[in-house]
Amino acid sequence: METNKRTCLYDKHVALGALISPFGGFDMPIQYSGIVEEHNAVRQHCGVFDVSHMGEVTIKGPDAEKFVNYIFTNDISGAPIGKIYYGLMLYPNGGAVDDLLVYKRGENDFFLVINAGNIDKDVEWILQNKKGYDVEVIHESDYYGEIAVQGPDSESVIESVLGIGCADLTFYTFKQVEYNGETIIISRTGYTGEDGFEIYASHELTCKFWDKLLDSEKALPCGLGCRDTLRFEVGLPLYGDELSEDITPIEACLGIFVKIDKNDFIGKEVVKKQKEEGAPRKLVGIELKDKAIPRHGYEVLSGDVVIGYVTTGYRCISIEKSVALALIDSRYANMGDPVKIKIRKKVFEGMIVARKFYKKSYKK
């Protein structure tokens, strides 16, 4: 029987009494004090997450920019050093291999951050497609630990507790700094809809950062439970729910990150057609009139016709409403249209609303 991996912070989660559960091939903390308390800490103050399960790949060499642009939907041509891009890797059918971040570290030197559950698949895909490109692909997931410090107080917490200056970073930028003789990466990014940072360092230094932040009592330890409720409220996708090998970025309403005017990239033909002519399905927000909670996979109906399914659903913590993201037939995806969600054996009425249920708060 194959056992799950553990991050460098695993023993610390156990010592804190965290609820541990499998996620993306890792045993990860789902909650400590409780999802609602942790969620509200990030919205109002500061929370710290172990995200060391994420994967990291460096691509460098004479053709690095050209190659990354070939496997990536966004356009990194001429990107400034220190800039980060969100986008996707696609299969030829337009479905998503993964969504990821690309950090430009230097001329023809790129740092890719990929999802934990897709690490092996992604690395294999990258290696499979590099033929003809003069690049070196370095898989660094086993070296890096990563913590996310998120919330309106995150900047002041990092500067006062860790002694890392980060006020100069704007949203989706990063820098490399020397810390205890080690080069670390700090970026103004996150997955919560709040201002925040992600720090990549060795396992040893990641553990030190974690201890310092918790000892300061200025940041609450947060698990993947509230990471999901936070990202959901602001309409951020999760691979396996809003994205998959069967869901294109156009269907997932991520067309802004698909640059069809740039040179060829894998999957371009399909997503270009969908972007120009419309996709058969569309990701929408749904608000229910009732307090019933929709879950992944539940059917969405228009009248008696099944038009799609729920990708993620919750009783939204920040706005106290039952809401869902759902992938439905585009013909029924009009704002304000009435729909229904089948929850177990009952059908609950709702309507199509904006996918962002809570306003994002980023420092631009």
N, C-alpha and C positions, 0 to 999 in steps of 0.2 A: 504493500500500500504506500503510495507516494505521500510524503508529508509536506505540509506547507512551509514556505520560507518564513524567516523572521527578520525583522529589521534590527539595526544596531541598538534601538531603544526598547526592544521587546521586554527585557527584564525590568525596566523602569515602569512600563505600563502595568505589568503584573504586580509590582510593589505598590503601585497606586490603587490597586483594586479595580482596574479597568475591566469592562466586559469585553472579552476577546472573541473574535469571530473570523472565519475565513473571508478574504476579499482579494481578488486578483492573484490568487496563488500564495498569499501571505496570511499569517495570523496577525490580525490588526485590531487595535482598540476601537470599539464602536462607541463607547461612552464611558465617562468617569463619574461625574456628579449627576449627570442626566442630560438628555438631548436638549430639552427646553432651556435649562440653565446655561449650557454651553453655547447654544445658538444665540441667546440674548447677550452673552458676554461678548461675542464677536460683533454683534450689531451695535452694542453700546460702548464697549471698552476695548478689550484685547484678548484674543485666544491664540494658543499655539498648538499646531498639529504636527504629528509625525507623518511625513509624506515620503519617507525614505524608500517606500515600495516602488516609487516611480522609477522609470528607466532612463538612462542617459547614454547617448551615443555621440561621439565626435566624428565629424567628417571634415577632412582637410586635404589639401593638395591642389595642384594647378587647376583642376577642373571642378573644385568643390562647389563654387557658386552655381555653375552650370548644372551640375548633377543634382544639387538640392532643389533647384528650380524645376528639374525634370520629375522629381518624385513628390513635389509639394505644390499645393494648389495656389498658395499665395505667391506674390512676386517679391523676391529678395534682391533683384538686380540693383546693384549700386547702393545697397543698404549701408548706412553708417555703422561703424563699430559701436557696440553698446546698445543696439536696437534689437527688440524681440518681435517676432511675428507669430501669430496664431494661424493655423491652417490645417490641412488634411493630407494624408497620403491616400490615394484611391486605387482601386482595382480598375482594369479596363472597362468594366461594366458601370463604373461611376460610384459603386458602393465604397464605403470607407474601410481602408485597412486600419486606420487610426486617426484621431485628431491629436495634434502635438504643438509644442512651442519650438521655434528655431531662434537661437541666440547667435548673433554675429560677434564672434570673439576677436577676429582679426581678418586680414585679407585672405580669403579662401580657407577660413577656419570657422566652422559652425558647430554649435552645441545643440543637440536635439534632445528634448525631454518628452518621453513617451509614456503611455499608460501601463501600469503594472501588469495587468492581465494580458497585455499584447506584446510584452517585451520580446519573447522568443520569435514570435511571428513577424514582428516589425523588423528585427535585426536580419532575419532570414530574407525578408522582402527587400531590404536595402541592399544586402549583398548580392541578391539575385539580379538586381537591376543596374549594378554599377559597371557591367561589362562595357568597355569602350570609353570609360571615363578614368582619367588619371587621378584617382583619389585613394585615400587611406580611410578605412572605416574602423573606429576604435570603440568597442563596447565597454563602457565604464560603469555600468549599473552596480557592480559589486564593490566599487571604490567609494562612490558617493553616498552620504547620508543627506537627508533634506528635511528641513523644518519650514513650516509656513507660519508666519506671525501675522495675524489678521485682525482688523478692527480699527476704529477711528484713533485709538491711542497707540497703534503699532509703531509709528515712526519714533515717538518719544520714548517708548519702551526699549526699542532696539538701541537707540543712541545712549540712553541712560544706563541700561543694564549690560549690554554687550559692548558698548563703546565703539560701535560702528556708525560712522556718519552716513546717513541715507537721505537727508533732506534734499540733496541735489538730484535725486532720481525722480523722473517723471514716470507716468504710467507706461508700462511695457518698455522700460529701459533697465539696464543692469550695469554693474561694474565688477571688476575683479580687484580684490584688496588683499593685502598681506595681513595675516592674523596668526600670531604665535608661530611665525616662520612658515606658514602654509598659505597658499593662494586659494581664496574662497570666492564664490560667486554670490552676489546678492542682487536680487531683482525686485522691482516694484510690480509684482504680479500676484495672482491668487485666484481662488475659485469660490469666493464667498459673496461677491458683489460689494465688498467693503474695501477701503484702502488697506494695503498690506504688502508683505514682502515674503520672498522665498529665499532661503539660504542653503547653498550647496557646499558641503565640506566633507572631510574625511569622517569616518565613523567616530573616531576618538573626539574630534572637535565638535561634531554634531551632539554627542552626549554631553559635552561640557556646556554648550549653548543651552540645551534643554534644561540642565540642572540650574544654570544661572537664572533663566527666565522663570522657572517655577519657584526657586528660592526667593526671588524678588517679590513674589505674590502680586505682581503687576500683570501677569498673563495666566489665564486659566487653561489647564490642559483640556483639549477638545478632541473628540473622536470622529470617526468617519460618519457616524449617524447624523450629527449636525452639519458636517461638511456637505452631506447630501441635501438636507433641508435648506441650507443657506444657498447653495448653487441653484437649486430648483426654484426658489422664490424669485430669483432674478433672471430666470430663463436660460441658464447655462446648460449645455448638453452633457450627458454622461454616455460614454461609449458602452454599448450593450443595451441602452434604453433609447435615447434619441438618435443615436448613430449606430450603424452596423454595416456588415458587408452587403446587406440588402437595402440599406437606406442611403441615399445620396445626400451630399451637403445642400443641394438645392431643395430637396424635400424637407430637410431639417432647418430650412430658412437661414443657412449660413453662406448664401451666395456672395456676400460682401468679401468673403475670404477665398473666393474662387476667381482668379484673374484670367479670364478667357482671352484677353488681348495679348498676353505674353506668349513666348514660344511654347512649343509643344510640351505637354506634361501628361503623365499617365492618367487616363480616364477623361481627358479633355473633351473628346468628341461627344460623349454622352451628356456631360454636365453643361457643355456649351449649348446643346440643343434644348435641354431643360430650362436653362437660364433665359434663352431667347423665346421659347414657345410655351413655357410653363411645365411644371412637373405634375405627374398624375396624383401625387399625394402631397399634403402639406402639414407641417407641425403647427398646431394651434394651442391656445390656452382655453380651458373650459372652467367656468365657475358653476358650481352646483348650488341649488336653492336650499338644499338640505345639509345636515351635518355629516352625512355618510361620507366615508373616505374611499375614493377610487384608488385602485392599485394597478401596477403594471400588468398589461394583458387584458384588462376588462374591456368589453365591447362598447363601442360608441355607436349610437343609433340616431338616425333622422327618421322620425315616424317609426315604422317597423323595419326599416332597412339598416343593416349593419354597414357603417361607412368607415370604420377604422377601429383603433384600439388605443387605450391609455398607455403611454410610455412611462410616465411617473405621476404619482398622485399623493397628496397629503392634505391633512387639515393644517393649513398654512399657519405657522407659528406667529409671524410678524403681523399678519392681517386678520387672523382668526376666521378664515373662510376655507371651505372645502374646494380645492382647485386641482386641476390636472393639466399636464401636457399630453397631447394626443396626436397621433399620426392618422390623418383621415383623408378621404377622397376630396380632392381640391374643389370639386363642384359644390361641396357643402361647407367650405371653409370661409364663410363670410362673417365679418364681425357682427355680433348681435344675434346671429341665427340661433334658434332654439335647437338643442340636441339633448340626448339622454345617454346616461351611462348605466349599464347593467352591472349591478353590484350583487354578487351571489344570485339570488332568484328574484330580486326586486329591481325595478327600473326607476332611476332618479333623474329629474328634470334639471337642465342647466342651459347655458348659452356660451357661444364663442366669445372669448375676450382676448386681450393682449397677452402674449406669452410671458411678459415680465410682470409678475404679480407684486413686486416690491421694487422701489427705485434704487438703482445702483448708486454707490457713493465712492467714486474713484478720484484720486488726485491727478488731474491732467497735467 
